[in-house]
Amino acid sequence: MADLHIVVDRAAGGVAAQIARELREAVRHGRLAAGARLPASRELARDLGLSRGVVVEAYEQLAAEGFLISRIGAGTTVAPAASRPVPPAPLDDPCPAPPDRPLAGPHVTRSGESGHEPYLGRRSTAPDLGAFPRQRWLASMRRTLAELPAEALNYGDPGGVPALREELAAYLGRVRAADVSPDNLVIVGGVAQGMSLTVQALAGRLPRAGSPHDLGWFVRQAATPVPPPGRIPLAVEDPAGARQLPLLHAAGADLVTVPVDDEGLDVGALAATGARAVLITPAHQYPTGVVLSPRRRAELIEWAAATGGAILEDDYDAEFRFDRDPVGCLQGLAADRVILIGSVSKSLAPGLRLGWVAAPPEIAASLRLARGELDLGSPVLEQHVLADFITTGDYDRHLRRMRREYRARRDALTRALGEHLPEITVRGVSAGLHLLAELPKGWDEALVTERAQECGLAAEPVGPMRYAPGPPALVMGFARLPVHRADAMVGALADALRGRAAS
């Protein structure tokens, strides 16, 4: 059994995270070899003079990251190929790490295909892919392959396999207070596809239930002039993420902007646009981080009822709440007017390409028909695996672990900004994976963004996300920012800006 040399600073807080960091570094640098058996949690807790729960939390975190393997009756061991030395960063770097180079931090790629660590990059919305629960996902995969009938691997329901739709309906009802049944859920390839198909359905571009789908009908249509595709006026938040706008336009949306203030979307301004559909991120608006207030939620539902309008609810960052009580989704208040769109891209990984749309029956049927005609639906095996992952409770456990970790990283970043750059105002930190850093008047947000990226921070300027002018600001992501690196990185940013006119 491995003899561990762990140093814990109780006064610094976050003791479980300290233990996890010490063990992680020991594995990374070869002090704990692959296959080495760790002390039982009770024994290590006794040695350190701590409660067993603290050690269990550290072990669980490292098992979720793939460093450790815990089996009942077999104890806890270092995962195969987890130990992989990483060369130290050059000492003469002006900042801890540039954005496009591997970042020396606590998370190591654990696929066995690469020894590189994830780096922060420039996208402020990226989750920590190193924390993907490989072992538990693999367990669900093995269980699915062992139990799934051979016929289930055939082409499935283009709207999604029933097992996943049933599990998601129960999960969304329990966690997001959604009014969802398996029949009005459609599995899609992520939020982007869900948005595109929904806009096309609202614009009349998709087939509707009951329309002919025989070969002869399509042949007859070939000789018929095709009317121009429909378009709809769609209101979007200002500011908003710019990446989705071309996708929405291509799907048939003529975009109009509606300002966002401290309560969220301005519903009065929405009514003035004449739009009959609106896309909103009420749980945690991007980029401001504002949560839609109860008053605005009620006003928005009233607007939809009075105008016959549709609300597209992007359930963005809803899984990660830190300083506020859970807020149910809008769809649960008006299932006949709200279309809920979500995915596991932030909670698990974008590469899974698994999302869902909960829509009124007619729109759900249209989306299901469209999936059948466009691509025959999403991958079947992955849907069954996700259903198992939810059924076993592993999805809930993973989210609880990541909420603890992301909160610690958020706190480290906000603390470092307050100490090194107190002139910056931090907003939107009650949930999600990013914060809004408002700069002093006259600062050049493009310059500050560039300096932040040079120092390895995930940062993006807010200016390109605005239609109406606004104060200079940055969106800063903390999901991939190791707690122990935050102070050094922000300190380096402050040094880079100090003595320069940021204007």
PARO-64448 format. One record per residue (C-alpha): residue number from 1; z, x, y; residue in one letter. Coordinates in pm, whole numbers. Last residue first. Layout:
PT	NUM	Z	X	Y	A
...
//
This chain:
PT	503	-2362	-724	5277	S
PT	502	-2119	-547	5051	A
PT	501	-2065	-265	5299	A
PT	500	-1961	20	5076	R
PT	499	-1629	208	5095	G
PT	498	-1493	23	4796	R
PT	497	-1760	-160	4598	L
PT	496	-1787	92	4313	A
PT	495	-1410	145	4314	D
PT	494	-1356	-231	4288	A
PT	493	-1603	-247	4001	L
PT	492	-1424	39	3825	A
PT	491	-1095	-146	3864	G
PT	490	-1260	-455	3721	V
PT	489	-1370	-256	3419	M
PT	488	-1040	-72	3374	A
PT	487	-833	-389	3402	D
PT	486	-1051	-587	3161	A
PT	485	-1069	-324	2886	R
PT	484	-742	-404	2704	H
PT	483	-822	-774	2687	V
PT	482	-1162	-714	2533	P
PT	481	-1437	-892	2729	L
PT	480	-1673	-1081	2500	R
PT	479	-1559	-1431	2599	A
PT	478	-1488	-1328	2960	F
PT	477	-1798	-1439	3145	G
PT	476	-1830	-1399	3521	M
PT	475	-2032	-1637	3736	V
PT	474	-2069	-1481	4078	L
PT	473	-2043	-1626	4426	A
PT	472	-2189	-1619	4775	P
PT	471	-2117	-1944	4961	P
PT	470	-2368	-2225	4932	G
PT	469	-2722	-2318	5025	P
PT	468	-2866	-2636	4870	A
PT	467	-3079	-2595	4556	Y
PT	466	-2838	-2357	4389	R
PT	465	-2866	-2174	4055	M
PT	464	-3051	-1876	4206	P
PT	463	-2752	-1822	4440	G
PT	462	-2490	-1820	4163	V
PT	461	-2536	-1453	4074	P
PT	460	-2472	-1355	3710	E
PT	459	-2198	-1144	3554	A
PT	458	-2101	-1015	3211	A
PT	457	-1909	-701	3301	L
PT	456	-2020	-358	3178	G
PT	455	-1954	-166	3498	C
PT	454	-2324	-160	3580	E
PT	453	-2321	-537	3541	Q
PT	452	-2048	-568	3802	A
PT	451	-2235	-340	4043	R
PT	450	-2553	-547	4005	E
PT	449	-2361	-870	4056	T
PT	448	-2196	-729	4370	V
PT	447	-2537	-634	4508	L
PT	446	-2691	-974	4431	A
PT	445	-2386	-1151	4573	E
PT	444	-2420	-975	4908	D
PT	443	-2090	-1029	5087	W
PT	442	-2110	-1204	5423	G
PT	441	-1836	-1457	5358	K
PT	440	-1593	-1335	5096	P
PT	439	-1703	-1379	4734	L
PT	438	-1630	-1678	4512	E
PT	437	-1576	-1575	4148	A
PT	436	-1649	-1869	3919	L
PT	435	-1506	-1831	3571	L
PT	434	-1664	-1822	3227	H
PT	433	-1596	-1913	2863	L
PT	432	-1478	-2271	2899	G
PT	431	-1164	-2436	3030	A
PT	430	-908	-2437	3311	S
PT	429	-1071	-2135	3479	V
PT	428	-1300	-2305	3729	G
PT	427	-1213	-2096	4034	R
PT	426	-1133	-1736	4129	V
PT	425	-1133	-1637	4495	T
PT	424	-1233	-1276	4563	I
PT	423	-1042	-1096	4841	E
PT	422	-781	-994	4585	P
PT	421	-1024	-747	4425	L
PT	420	-813	-500	4225	H
PT	419	-499	-698	4146	E
PT	418	-631	-1055	4154	G
PT	417	-949	-952	3975	L
PT	416	-745	-779	3703	A
PT	415	-523	-1085	3653	R
PT	414	-825	-1314	3638	T
PT	413	-987	-1091	3376	L
PT	412	-675	-1054	3161	A
PT	411	-597	-1425	3180	D
PT	410	-950	-1513	3067	R
PT	409	-921	-1268	2779	R
PT	408	-588	-1414	2666	A
PT	407	-729	-1766	2696	R
PT	406	-1030	-1664	2492	Y
PT	405	-809	-1536	2211	E
PT	404	-581	-1839	2193	R
PT	403	-875	-2081	2215	R
PT	402	-1053	-1873	1951	M
PT	401	-773	-1914	1701	R
PT	400	-751	-2290	1755	R
PT	399	-1129	-2322	1727	L
PT	398	-1133	-2134	1397	H
PT	397	-858	-2354	1256	R
PT	396	-1046	-2670	1353	D
PT	395	-1367	-2543	1192	Y
PT	394	-1179	-2432	879	D
PT	393	-1039	-2781	829	G
PT	392	-1195	-2810	484	T
PT	391	-1418	-3100	589	T
PT	390	-1550	-2918	897	I
PT	389	-1670	-2613	705	F
PT	388	-1801	-2841	430	D
PT	387	-2019	-3030	679	A
PT	386	-2128	-2698	830	L
PT	385	-2237	-2578	486	V
PT	384	-2426	-2902	419	H
PT	383	-2614	-2866	747	Q
PT	382	-2690	-2500	673	E
PT	381	-2849	-2600	341	L
PT	380	-3068	-2870	493	V
PT	379	-3245	-2674	766	P
PT	378	-3320	-2913	1057	S
PT	377	-3574	-3194	1052	G
PT	376	-3927	-3256	931	L
PT	375	-4079	-3044	1212	D
PT	374	-4255	-3268	1463	L
PT	373	-4324	-3596	1286	E
PT	372	-3991	-3638	1108	G
PT	371	-3801	-3503	1406	R
PT	370	-3977	-3758	1624	A
PT	369	-3883	-4045	1392	L
PT	368	-3516	-3942	1410	R
PT	367	-3533	-3915	1789	L
PT	366	-3682	-4266	1816	S
PT	365	-3414	-4407	1586	A
PT	364	-3142	-4247	1797	A
PT	363	-3303	-4390	2112	I
PT	362	-3303	-4743	1970	E
PT	361	-2952	-4714	1825	P
PT	360	-2777	-4585	2140	P
PT	359	-2736	-4206	2126	A
PT	358	-2522	-3934	1969	A
PT	357	-2730	-3616	1972	V
PT	356	-2639	-3320	1756	W
PT	355	-2655	-2944	1733	G
PT	354	-2723	-2668	1484	L
PT	353	-2930	-2364	1575	R
PT	352	-2709	-2127	1370	L
PT	351	-2817	-1845	1601	G
PT	350	-2613	-1986	1888	P
PT	349	-2286	-1896	1709	A
PT	348	-1954	-2066	1623	L
PT	347	-1785	-2259	1906	S
PT	346	-2044	-2170	2170	K
PT	345	-2359	-2258	1973	S
PT	344	-2186	-2525	1762	V
PT	343	-2376	-2805	1934	S
PT	342	-2350	-3100	2169	G
PT	341	-2543	-3388	2326	I
PT	340	-2384	-3726	2405	L
PT	339	-2616	-4001	2528	I
PT	338	-2431	-4242	2755	V
PT	337	-2540	-4597	2836	R
PT	336	-2465	-4807	2525	D
PT	335	-2179	-4580	2418	A
PT	334	-1999	-4650	2744	A
PT	333	-1642	-4516	2753	L
PT	332	-1661	-4298	2441	G
PT	331	-1983	-4148	2571	Q
PT	330	-1796	-4011	2872	L
PT	329	-1620	-3756	2650	C
PT	328	-1244	-3742	2621	G
PT	327	-1049	-3494	2831	V
PT	326	-795	-3282	2646	P
PT	325	-490	-3195	2857	D
PT	324	-526	-2908	3100	R
PT	323	-460	-2536	3116	D
PT	322	-667	-2391	2831	F
PT	321	-949	-2610	2706	R
PT	320	-1220	-2455	2488	F
PT	319	-1399	-2712	2273	E
PT	318	-1555	-2902	2565	A
PT	317	-1748	-2596	2682	D
PT	316	-2059	-2807	2755	Y
PT	315	-2063	-3161	2616	D
PT	314	-2402	-3217	2782	D
PT	313	-2380	-3585	2867	E
PT	312	-2715	-3748	2939	L
PT	311	-2631	-4064	3134	I
PT	310	-2888	-4344	3130	A
PT	309	-2940	-4595	3409	G
PT	308	-2941	-4972	3384	G
PT	307	-2869	-4972	3756	T
PT	306	-2535	-5153	3769	A
PT	305	-2407	-5036	3429	A
PT	304	-2509	-4674	3489	A
PT	303	-2354	-4669	3836	W
PT	302	-2031	-4825	3704	E
PT	301	-2009	-4551	3438	I
PT	300	-2058	-4289	3709	L
PT	299	-1794	-4444	3934	E
PT	298	-1539	-4447	3651	A
PT	297	-1604	-4081	3572	R
PT	296	-1593	-3999	3943	R
PT	295	-1243	-4144	3974	R
PT	294	-1123	-3971	3657	P
PT	293	-1242	-3634	3796	S
PT	292	-1532	-3444	3641	L
PT	291	-1403	-3099	3544	V
PT	290	-1522	-2821	3775	V
PT	289	-1620	-2486	3620	G
PT	288	-1856	-2413	3909	T
PT	287	-2145	-2275	3699	P
PT	286	-2172	-2484	3488	Y
PT	285	-1949	-2788	3485	Q
PT	284	-1666	-2803	3235	H
PT	283	-1605	-3135	3054	A
PT	282	-1838	-3338	3280	P
PT	281	-2165	-3147	3222	T
PT	280	-2418	-3397	3363	I
PT	279	-2781	-3495	3320	L
PT	278	-2873	-3812	3511	V
PT	277	-3113	-4098	3446	A
PT	276	-3231	-4387	3661	R
PT	275	-3292	-4182	3974	A
PT	274	-3300	-4371	4304	G
PT	273	-3170	-4063	4485	T
PT	272	-2910	-4254	4688	A
PT	271	-2716	-4354	4378	A
PT	270	-2672	-3985	4287	L
PT	269	-2538	-3907	4634	A
PT	268	-2272	-4173	4586	G
PT	267	-2199	-4032	4240	V
PT	266	-2119	-3685	4378	D
PT	265	-2096	-3482	4054	L
PT	264	-1767	-3301	4003	G
PT	263	-1434	-3361	4174	E
PT	262	-1430	-3029	4365	D
PT	261	-1791	-3079	4473	D
PT	260	-2124	-3106	4289	V
PT	259	-2441	-3196	4478	P
PT	258	-2720	-3407	4326	V
PT	257	-3064	-3258	4261	T
PT	256	-3384	-3438	4171	V
PT	255	-3598	-3335	3875	L
PT	254	-3916	-3503	3757	D
PT	253	-3851	-3511	3383	A
PT	252	-4127	-3528	3122	G
PT	251	-4030	-3280	2850	A
PT	250	-4195	-2995	3040	A
PT	249	-3968	-3063	3336	H
PT	248	-3659	-3059	3116	L
PT	247	-3756	-2728	2955	L
PT	246	-3834	-2574	3295	P
PT	245	-3486	-2679	3416	L
PT	244	-3284	-2554	3119	Q
PT	243	-3266	-2189	3222	R
PT	242	-3158	-2263	3581	A
PT	241	-2794	-2340	3509	G
PT	240	-2674	-2587	3771	A
PT	239	-2568	-2594	4134	P
PT	238	-2646	-2872	4208	D
PT	237	-2627	-3114	3916	E
PT	236	-2936	-3278	3775	V
PT	235	-3095	-3618	3844	A
PT	234	-3389	-3717	3627	L
PT	233	-3690	-3908	3761	P
PT	232	-3891	-4011	3455	I
PT	231	-4234	-3915	3330	R
PT	230	-4473	-4081	3089	G
PT	229	-4765	-3903	2927	P
PT	228	-5107	-3982	3071	P
PT	227	-5285	-4249	2868	P
PT	226	-5484	-4132	2565	V
PT	225	-5836	-4268	2548	P
PT	224	-5896	-4413	2199	T
PT	223	-6126	-4239	1951	A
PT	222	-5845	-4034	1796	A
PT	221	-5624	-4343	1790	Q
PT	220	-5823	-4488	1504	R
PT	219	-5759	-4179	1291	V
PT	218	-5385	-4194	1367	F
PT	217	-5370	-4560	1259	W
PT	216	-5560	-4483	941	G
PT	215	-5308	-4215	845	L
PT	214	-5015	-4459	857	D
PT	213	-4733	-4427	1110	H
PT	212	-4733	-4761	1285	P
PT	211	-4454	-4826	1540	S
PT	210	-4146	-5008	1408	G
PT	209	-3891	-4765	1548	A
PT	208	-4030	-4593	1854	R
PT	207	-4257	-4292	1872	P
PT	206	-4176	-4040	2146	L
PT	205	-4324	-3998	2494	R
PT	204	-4165	-4305	2647	G
PT	203	-3996	-4111	2927	A
PT	202	-3651	-4189	2786	L
PT	201	-3760	-4058	2445	A
PT	200	-3910	-3743	2598	Q
PT	199	-3589	-3683	2789	V
PT	198	-3390	-3721	2468	T
PT	197	-3622	-3490	2274	L
PT	196	-3592	-3214	2534	S
PT	195	-3216	-3248	2571	M
PT	194	-3152	-3236	2195	G
PT	193	-3391	-2944	2158	Q
PT	192	-3197	-2748	2418	A
PT	191	-2860	-2861	2281	V
PT	190	-2922	-2704	1941	G
PT	189	-3172	-2752	1660	G
PT	188	-3107	-3123	1618	V
PT	187	-2895	-3351	1400	I
PT	186	-2922	-3718	1499	V
PT	185	-2615	-3940	1524	L
PT	184	-2648	-4316	1576	N
PT	183	-2622	-4403	1205	D
PT	182	-2331	-4166	1140	P
PT	181	-2119	-4369	1382	S
PT	180	-2000	-4254	1722	V
PT	179	-1770	-4390	1993	D
PT	178	-1644	-4050	2108	A
PT	177	-1277	-3970	2166	A
PT	176	-1370	-3598	2172	R
PT	175	-1142	-3469	1894	V
PT	174	-1100	-3763	1656	R
PT	173	-1421	-3954	1730	G
PT	172	-1622	-3635	1748	L
PT	171	-1477	-3517	1415	Y
PT	170	-1533	-3849	1235	A
PT	169	-1894	-3873	1353	A
PT	168	-1945	-3505	1275	L
PT	167	-1824	-3545	917	E
PT	166	-2043	-3849	856	E
PT	165	-2348	-3688	1016	R
PT	164	-2292	-3376	809	L
PT	163	-2275	-3563	479	A
PT	162	-2568	-3790	570	P
PT	161	-2815	-3499	609	V
PT	160	-2979	-3500	950	G
PT	159	-3222	-3719	1139	G
PT	158	-3516	-3578	945	P
PT	157	-3345	-3706	626	D
PT	156	-3389	-3421	384	G
PT	155	-3681	-3232	240	Y
PT	154	-3560	-3107	-99	N
PT	153	-3247	-2897	-139	L
PT	152	-3044	-3210	-218	A
PT	151	-3246	-3248	-539	E
PT	150	-3076	-2940	-683	A
PT	149	-2734	-3102	-654	P
PT	148	-2490	-2919	-423	L
PT	147	-2171	-2803	-593	E
PT	146	-2206	-2428	-642	A
PT	145	-2434	-2374	-343	L
PT	144	-2198	-2569	-118	T
PT	143	-1889	-2386	-241	R
PT	142	-2058	-2051	-189	R
PT	141	-2168	-2144	163	M
PT	140	-1825	-2281	250	S
PT	139	-1664	-1957	131	A
PT	138	-1922	-1758	329	L
PT	137	-1829	-1953	640	W
PT	136	-1466	-1868	572	R
PT	135	-1541	-1499	530	Q
PT	134	-1778	-1477	825	R
PT	133	-1564	-1652	1083	P
PT	132	-1776	-1549	1386	F
PT	131	-1547	-1336	1601	A
PT	130	-1807	-1064	1654	G
PT	129	-2030	-1325	1814	L
PT	128	-1791	-1350	2108	D
PT	127	-1943	-1640	2302	P
PT	126	-2221	-1595	2559	A
PT	125	-2196	-1795	2882	T
PT	124	-2186	-1512	3134	S
PT	123	-2516	-1367	3023	R
PT	122	-2547	-1011	3150	R
PT	121	-2469	-811	2840	G
PT	120	-2112	-786	2716	L
PT	119	-2185	-553	2430	Y
PT	118	-2146	-617	2060	P
PT	117	-2047	-314	1856	E
PT	116	-2299	-102	1671	H
PT	115	-2254	2	1311	G
PT	114	-2544	-207	1190	S
PT	113	-2647	-386	874	E
PT	112	-2305	-419	714	G
PT	111	-2273	-759	874	S
PT	110	-1944	-670	1038	R
PT	109	-2043	-579	1391	T
PT	108	-1730	-433	1542	V
PT	107	-1492	-594	1787	H
PT	106	-1217	-392	1956	P
PT	105	-1413	-234	2238	G
PT	104	-1652	49	2314	A
PT	103	-1944	-141	2461	L
PT	102	-2286	-89	2309	P
PT	101	-2544	-21	2580	R
PT	100	-2736	-270	2790	D
PT	99	-2459	-361	3030	P
PT	98	-2343	-11	3121	P
PT	97	-2002	97	2993	A
PT	96	-1658	190	3134	P
PT	95	-1791	263	3484	C
PT	94	-1860	600	3651	P
PT	93	-1926	741	3302	D
PT	92	-1796	1101	3291	D
PT	91	-1573	1051	2991	L
PT	90	-1859	959	2759	P
PT	89	-1764	663	2536	A
PT	88	-1598	755	2207	P
PT	87	-1805	768	1891	P
PT	86	-1749	474	1656	V
PT	85	-1609	528	1308	P
PT	84	-1688	255	1054	R
PT	83	-1419	89	854	S
PT	82	-1522	-271	784	A
PT	81	-1757	-171	502	A
PT	80	-1553	-370	251	P
PT	79	-1273	-578	411	A
PT	78	-930	-421	451	V
PT	77	-682	-594	222	T
PT	76	-435	-883	241	T
PT	75	-249	-1007	-65	G
PT	74	-393	-1082	-407	A
PT	73	-194	-1393	-499	G
PT	72	-364	-1606	-238	I
PT	71	-649	-1407	-90	R
PT	70	-666	-1251	254	S
PT	69	-963	-1034	351	I
PT	68	-942	-820	662	L
PT	67	-1184	-689	925	F
PT	66	-1412	-993	914	G
PT	65	-1334	-1137	1256	E
PT	64	-1162	-1439	1103	A
PT	63	-957	-1207	880	A
PT	62	-859	-1008	1188	L
PT	61	-741	-1321	1367	Q
PT	60	-556	-1449	1062	E
PT	59	-373	-1117	1019	Y
PT	58	-262	-1122	1384	A
PT	57	-142	-1484	1358	E
PT	56	44	-1408	1033	V
PT	55	215	-1115	1207	V
PT	54	339	-1338	1489	V
PT	53	443	-1611	1245	G
PT	52	662	-1366	1054	R
PT	51	894	-1329	1351	S
PT	50	939	-977	1479	L
PT	49	1165	-681	1407	G
PT	48	870	-453	1337	L
PT	47	973	-368	981	D
PT	46	1077	-728	913	R
PT	45	744	-860	1044	A
PT	44	563	-610	823	L
PT	43	752	-733	515	E
PT	42	698	-1103	592	R
PT	41	328	-1048	656	S
PT	40	286	-869	325	A
PT	39	199	-505	373	P
PT	38	-170	-417	392	L
PT	37	-384	-318	96	R
PT	36	-659	-62	156	A
PT	35	-996	-186	27	G
PT	34	-1195	-26	306	A
PT	33	-996	257	459	A
PT	32	-724	221	721	L
PT	31	-721	535	935	R
PT	30	-1100	511	934	G
PT	29	-1161	477	1306	H
PT	28	-1255	113	1301	R
PT	27	-982	16	1057	V
PT	26	-703	176	1260	A
PT	25	-852	32	1578	E
PT	24	-842	-317	1431	R
PT	23	-487	-268	1310	L
PT	22	-367	-167	1656	E
PT	21	-563	-447	1823	R
PT	20	-432	-712	1584	A
PT	19	-76	-596	1643	I
PT	18	-125	-608	2020	Q
PT	17	-285	-955	1997	A
PT	16	16	-1080	1802	A
PT	15	247	-931	2066	V
PT	14	76	-1103	2357	G
PT	13	359	-1008	2592	G
PT	12	391	-680	2783	A
PT	11	769	-667	2743	A
PT	10	738	-665	2365	R
PT	9	538	-341	2367	D
PT	8	438	-292	2004	V
PT	7	348	39	1839	V
PT	6	210	13	1487	I
PT	5	212	297	1237	H
PT	4	114	131	911	L
PT	3	177	276	566	D
PT	2	-96	132	345	A
PT	1	0	0	0	M
//
